[in-house]
Amino acid sequence: MPIAKFEMGVGRIASIKIHFNNNSEGNKLTYHWNFGDGKESTKRNPSRNPNYS
């Protein structure tokens, strides 16, 4: 049974890059990140440069 574990960290302030770390456990996991701004990712550990306009 999968166990969900997620972390978020911010890179250097100048880059404003946000890193999402998926530490979930289990076999044959798939990933779907929805960032709430129309952007999505299927990567295990995506990074984003959010648009703060």
Secondary structure by P-SEA (a helix, b strand, c coil): cbbbbbbbbbccccccbbbbbbcccccbbbbbbbccccccccccbbbbbcccc
